[in-house]
Amino acid sequence: MSSNNTSQTLYACSRCFSRHPFEELSSGQQLCKECRGTFPVVKCTYCRSEFQQTMKGNTSTICKKCEQNVKAYGKPSACEYCNTIAAFIGSKCQRCTNSEKRYGRPVTCEQCKQKCAFDRHDEDKKVDGKLLCWLCTLSYKRALARTKQTESERKAHMKMVQQRAAKHKEQKLKGHNKRPHRVDVTKLPPLSDTTDNNGPTPIKAARMAGVHDPHDPNISDHVVAVTSLKEKIANLQKQISQKDGQLLAKEKQITELKAHNFTAETELRNRMKTSEKEYENKISNMQSKITNLLKEVATLSKSTKRERLSLNKSDRADRGDKNDRGDRGGDKSDVKSETGTNSESGTDSPVP
């Protein structure tokens, strides 16, 4: 009866409170399959932290904190240390800035070989004796949780198998005759030393065949295969994390090149605009100089014309004065000649 009660024990889901066997619930938050399907645990696109979606149909892969930061500061850039696209302010994410303030400059991670791990100077904080960065620590913990989950599932399966075998044996003993079945010793062949040396007696062999051995070599081989597969999965996850780091580094390099190209283009455009403005200013200055010179030429030509006219007038006036003076001199000479003729002829007036 105790085995039946333990096999029928049900546990409640932490979200929908429906009862299920312990093996069907998740190890971390004790969620059933439906809740795990409708509210899956996803990684944030920016900060790479795991969070569980709380609304049905919501396929957003950005956590609430990153959503608030995107609304406040815009889309982030790649972090200078961990290469996660979570640097909303400056060139470093908030996690790396806080760790740098507390523990100093980062050191090289022993897993991904990037300079993004922070030494806390505490051996208990290390993961399996290794100094890992935050992303490698998360991947290691996920792999460890998966191995623990598979180990617990294996133990639960072995327990169920043993309980079923015990139940089957109990039912078989109940259905069997109460009188013990004994082998007729007279019908057995005589025992010899060879049987003891070569192997167990037929009675012992029958008894051993009737009992189910829980430590089957096939089961141990299965466990070895499972552990080897787990190790392969862990190695593949490490390779995936390394590839993710390389991809993030490439993305960071691409963003840096784009930023450099953008700054170069803006500088060239600004230079072109300034050169165009200078050229236009020079042209306007030259045009203004040309207009001023033309005005000066016009004024000079007018002044020269006036001077010429005034000179011509003065020359004409001088010539007229000379002519008038010549005419007056001729009249005086005529008068003198007439007075001379009168005196010679004796017609002078008597002297009083």
C-alpha positions in Angstrom: 0.0 0.0 0.0 2.8 2.4 0.7 4.3 1.9 -2.7 0.9 2.7 -4.3 0.6 5.9 -2.2 4.1 7.0 -3.1 3.5 6.3 -6.8 0.3 8.3 -6.8 1.6 11.3 -4.9 0.9 14.5 -6.9 2.5 18.0 -6.6 1.0 21.4 -7.5 2.3 23.6 -10.2 3.5 27.0 -8.8 1.5 29.0 -11.5 -1.7 27.2 -12.4 -1.8 25.0 -9.2 -2.8 21.9 -11.1 -1.5 18.7 -9.7 1.0 16.5 -11.5 3.7 13.9 -10.7 6.9 15.3 -9.4 8.8 14.1 -12.6 6.6 16.3 -14.8 7.4 19.5 -13.0 10.4 21.7 -13.8 13.3 21.6 -11.4 13.7 25.3 -10.9 10.2 26.9 -10.6 8.1 23.7 -10.4 6.1 24.5 -13.5 4.0 22.0 -15.4 4.3 21.3 -19.2 1.5 23.6 -20.1 2.9 26.6 -18.1 6.4 25.9 -19.5 4.9 26.0 -23.0 2.8 29.1 -22.5 5.2 30.9 -20.3 8.7 29.9 -21.6 12.0 31.0 -20.1 13.9 33.0 -22.7 17.1 35.0 -22.9 17.1 38.8 -23.2 18.3 40.0 -26.6 20.4 42.7 -25.0 21.6 41.8 -21.5 21.5 37.9 -22.1 19.8 37.3 -18.8 17.1 34.7 -18.5 13.5 35.7 -17.7 10.1 34.0 -17.9 7.4 35.5 -20.1 4.3 36.4 -18.0 1.8 37.0 -20.7 0.3 34.6 -23.2 1.1 35.4 -26.8 3.9 37.8 -25.9 6.9 36.8 -28.0 9.1 39.7 -26.9 12.6 38.6 -26.0 13.6 41.8 -24.2 13.3 42.0 -20.4 11.5 44.8 -18.6 14.6 46.5 -17.5 16.0 46.7 -21.0 12.7 47.8 -22.4 12.8 50.8 -19.9 16.4 51.6 -20.9 15.5 51.4 -24.6 12.7 53.9 -24.0 14.9 56.2 -22.0 18.3 56.0 -23.8 17.6 54.3 -27.2 19.1 51.2 -28.6 22.3 50.1 -26.9 25.8 49.4 -28.3 28.2 46.5 -27.6 29.9 46.5 -24.2 33.6 47.2 -24.2 34.4 44.2 -21.9 31.7 41.4 -22.3 30.6 42.3 -25.9 26.9 42.1 -24.9 24.7 44.6 -26.6 23.7 46.3 -23.4 25.8 49.5 -23.2 23.0 52.0 -22.9 25.2 54.8 -21.3 28.8 55.0 -22.4 30.8 52.1 -23.8 30.2 49.6 -21.0 27.1 47.8 -19.7 25.7 48.4 -16.2 26.9 45.0 -14.9 30.5 45.6 -16.0 30.6 49.2 -14.7 29.4 48.0 -11.3 31.8 45.1 -11.2 34.7 47.4 -12.2 33.8 49.8 -9.4 33.8 46.9 -6.8 36.5 44.6 -8.1 38.7 46.7 -10.4 39.8 46.1 -14.0 38.6 42.8 -15.7 40.9 39.8 -16.2 40.9 37.0 -18.8 38.1 34.4 -18.5 39.5 30.9 -18.3 36.6 29.6 -20.5 36.0 32.1 -23.4 39.5 33.6 -23.2 38.1 37.1 -23.3 39.0 39.9 -20.9 35.6 40.2 -19.2 36.0 38.3 -15.9 36.3 40.1 -12.5 38.4 38.6 -9.8 36.5 38.8 -6.5 39.5 37.5 -4.5 37.4 34.7 -3.0 37.8 31.0 -3.9 34.2 30.3 -3.0 33.0 32.6 -5.8 35.0 30.7 -8.4 33.1 28.1 -10.5 34.7 24.7 -10.1 38.0 26.4 -9.2 38.0 28.5 -12.4 37.6 32.2 -12.8 34.8 32.6 -15.3 32.9 35.6 -16.7 29.2 36.1 -16.1 28.1 34.5 -19.4 30.3 31.4 -19.0 29.1 31.1 -15.4 25.5 31.1 -16.6 26.2 28.5 -19.2 28.0 26.3 -16.7 25.1 26.6 -14.2 22.6 25.7 -17.0 24.7 22.6 -17.9 25.0 21.6 -14.3 21.2 22.1 -13.8 20.5 19.9 -16.8 22.8 17.2 -15.6 21.2 17.3 -12.2 17.7 17.2 -13.7 18.6 14.2 -15.9 20.2 12.5 -12.9 17.1 13.1 -10.8 15.0 11.8 -13.6 17.2 8.7 -13.9 16.9 8.1 -10.1 13.2 8.5 -10.2 13.0 6.1 -13.1 15.1 3.6 -11.3 12.9 4.0 -8.2 9.8 3.4 -10.2 11.3 0.3 -11.8 12.3 -1.1 -8.4 8.8 -0.3 -7.0 7.2 -2.1 -10.0 9.5 -5.1 -9.6 8.7 -5.2 -5.8 5.0 -5.0 -6.5 5.2 -7.7 -9.1 7.1 -9.9 -6.8 4.6 -9.3 -4.0 1.7 -10.2 -6.2 3.5 -13.3 -7.4 4.2 -14.4 -3.8 0.6 -13.8 -2.9 -0.7 -15.9 -5.8 1.7 -18.7 -5.1 0.9 -21.6 -2.9 1.4 -21.1 0.9 3.2 -24.3 1.1 6.9 -23.8 0.2 8.0 -25.4 -3.0 11.1 -27.6 -2.2 13.2 -29.4 -4.7 13.2 -33.2 -4.4 16.7 -34.0 -3.2 16.4 -37.7 -4.3 15.9 -36.7 -7.9 18.9 -34.4 -8.0 22.2 -35.8 -9.3 25.0 -36.3 -6.8 27.0 -33.3 -6.0 30.7 -33.2 -6.7 33.6 -30.8 -6.2 33.5 -29.8 -9.9 30.1 -28.2 -9.4 31.4 -26.1 -6.6 34.5 -25.1 -8.5 32.8 -24.4 -11.8 29.8 -22.5 -10.6 26.8 -22.4 -8.3 24.5 -25.4 -7.8 21.2 -25.6 -9.8 19.2 -24.6 -6.6 21.4 -21.5 -6.1 21.1 -20.7 -9.8 17.3 -21.0 -9.6 17.2 -18.8 -6.6 19.5 -16.2 -8.2 17.5 -16.3 -11.4 14.3 -15.6 -9.5 15.7 -12.4 -7.8 16.0 -9.3 -9.9 19.3 -7.6 -9.5 18.9 -3.7 -9.5 22.6 -3.2 -10.3 22.4 -4.6 -13.8 25.5 -4.0 -16.0 23.3 -2.8 -18.8 22.0 -0.1 -16.6 25.6 0.9 -15.7 26.5 1.0 -19.4 23.5 3.2 -19.9 24.6 5.6 -17.2 28.1 5.8 -18.7 26.6 6.6 -22.1 24.4 9.2 -20.6 27.3 10.9 -18.8 29.4 10.8 -22.0 26.6 12.4 -23.9 26.3 15.1 -21.1 29.9 15.8 -21.4 29.6 16.1 -25.2 26.6 18.5 -24.7 28.6 20.6 -22.2 31.5 20.8 -24.7 29.1 21.8 -27.5 27.6 24.4 -25.3 31.1 25.8 -24.6 31.8 25.9 -28.3 28.4 27.6 -28.9 29.3 30.2 -26.2 32.7 30.7 -27.8 31.0 31.2 -31.2 28.6 33.6 -29.6 31.5 35.6 -28.2 33.2 35.6 -31.6 29.9 36.8 -33.3 29.5 39.5 -30.7 33.1 40.6 -31.3 32.5 40.7 -35.1 29.3 42.7 -34.5 31.2 45.1 -32.3 33.8 45.5 -35.0 31.1 46.1 -37.6 29.4 48.7 -35.5 32.7 50.4 -34.8 33.5 50.5 -38.6 30.0 51.8 -39.3 30.5 54.5 -36.7 33.9 55.4 -38.2 32.5 55.5 -41.7 29.6 57.7 -40.5 31.9 60.1 -38.8 34.2 60.3 -41.9 31.2 61.0 -44.1 29.9 63.7 -41.8 33.4 65.3 -41.7 33.6 65.3 -45.5 30.2 66.8 -45.9 31.0 69.5 -43.4 34.2 70.2 -45.3 32.4 70.4 -48.6 29.8 72.8 -47.1 32.5 75.0 -45.6 34.4 75.1 -48.9 31.2 75.9 -50.8 30.5 78.7 -48.4 34.0 80.1 -48.7 33.8 79.9 -52.5 30.4 81.7 -52.6 31.8 84.4 -50.2 34.8 84.9 -52.5 32.6 85.2 -55.6 30.4 87.7 -53.8 33.4 89.8 -52.7 34.9 89.8 -56.2 31.5 90.8 -57.7 31.2 93.7 -55.2 34.8 94.8 -56.0 34.0 94.7 -59.8 30.9 96.8 -59.3 32.8 99.3 -57.2 35.6 99.5 -59.8 33.1 100.0 -62.6 31.5 102.8 -60.6 34.9 104.4 -60.1 35.7 104.1 -63.8 32.4 105.8 -64.7 33.0 108.7 -62.3 36.5 109.1 -63.6 35.4 109.2 -67.2 32.7 111.8 -66.4 35.3 114.0 -64.5 37.7 113.8 -67.4 35.0 114.9 -69.9 34.1 117.8 -67.7 37.7 118.8 -67.4 38.1 118.6 -71.2 35.0 120.8 -71.7 36.3 123.4 -69.2 39.7 123.4 -70.9 38.1 123.9 -74.3 36.0 126.8 -73.0 39.0 128.5 -71.4 41.0 128.1 -74.6 38.3 129.7 -76.7 37.9 132.6 -74.2 41.7 133.2 -74.3 41.6 133.3 -78.1 38.7 135.8 -78.1 40.5 138.1 -75.7 43.6 138.1 -77.9 41.6 139.0 -81.0 39.9 141.9 -79.2 43.2 143.3 -78.0 44.6 143.1 -81.6 41.6 145.1 -82.9 42.0 147.8 -80.3 45.7 148.3 -81.2 44.8 148.8 -84.9 42.3 151.5 -84.2 44.8 153.5 -82.1 47.4 153.4 -84.8 44.9 154.7 -87.4 44.1 157.7 -85.1 47.7 158.5 -84.7 48.3 158.5 -88.4 45.3 160.8 -89.0 46.6 163.4 -86.5 50.0 163.3 -88.1 48.6 164.2 -91.5 46.6 167.0 -90.2 49.7 168.7 -88.6 51.7 168.5 -91.8 49.0 170.2 -93.8 48.9 173.2 -91.5 45.4 172.9 -90.4 46.3 172.7 -86.8 44.2 174.7 -84.5 45.8 178.0 -83.2 47.4 178.0 -79.8 45.5 180.2 -77.5 
